[in-house]
Amino acid sequence: MIKADNLSMVYGKDFKAVDGLSFEIKPGEIVGFAGPNGAGKTTVIKMLTGILKPTQGSAMINGYDIVKEPLKAKESFAYVADNPDILLQLTGIEYINYIANLYKVPVNQRQERVYELAERFGIKESLGIPMREYSHGMRQKTMVIAALIHNPPAWILDEPMTGLDPTAAYELKQMMKEHAAKGNAVLFSTHVLEVAEKLCDRIMIIDHGKNLYQGTVEDLEAQHPGKDLEAVFIEMISGSTSEKAESVKD
């Protein structure tokens, strides 16, 4: 449902932000995407969603190539960016309706969907207020509601829980589980490894734009007996940084 084949992004003459990354997320899967700051996670997500054109490789969403069939591909996913500070002059409901109009969501369907999601996130009474008056968490909730308004099969979420209060974070995790249980796919980046450990069917770890691990948390921990996911992650990243330093030195 979400597929990357040899994705690469080169800035300038030779800086590889993403270096030949391939993965596949199947229907019914929740996959966590982890790595340190600057690892290339957001760049990968921007290539998957059509914001950036890959220097090399391809990205497919629900069978559609994001470069060759961008409209079909974009109709097939929900995208939550890592920055919720967008169109802040609009009220929450104006922004949601703006996104719903782009996706041609019928008015009766969007009203039901907005009511359900706003109720779950606890912001139903705030949707008439300009988003510039919102806290970071309220803006994030509004972005999530707008992204999910057309109920697409694939969700691509970049640090979606940043700024969310515990209740809202819990609801979003439940939504991910419900979405995957219906045969859909979820990819989300996160720095909170405990969330990935408890929520994900699989986890991907990258550093310096390169794949370090793809598989289940259980298999990864089995390869490093006596260590939890956080300890394994730090060990992998430390090793990757050392290899990068040696490569630059050479």
Protein Blocks (a to p, Z undefined) as FASTA:
>chain_A
ZZcehiacdehjllcfbghiacdddehiacdddddehilmmmmmmmmnomaccfbdcdde
ehiafklmmmlmmmmpccddfbfbghklbcfklmmmmmmmmnopafklmmmmmmmmmmmn
opmmmmmpcfklpcfklmmmmmmmmmmmnopabdcdehklgoiafklmmmmmmmmmmmmm
nopacddddfblklmmmmpmbdcddeehiafbgcdfklmmmmmghiafklmmmmmmmmmm
mmmmmmmmZZ
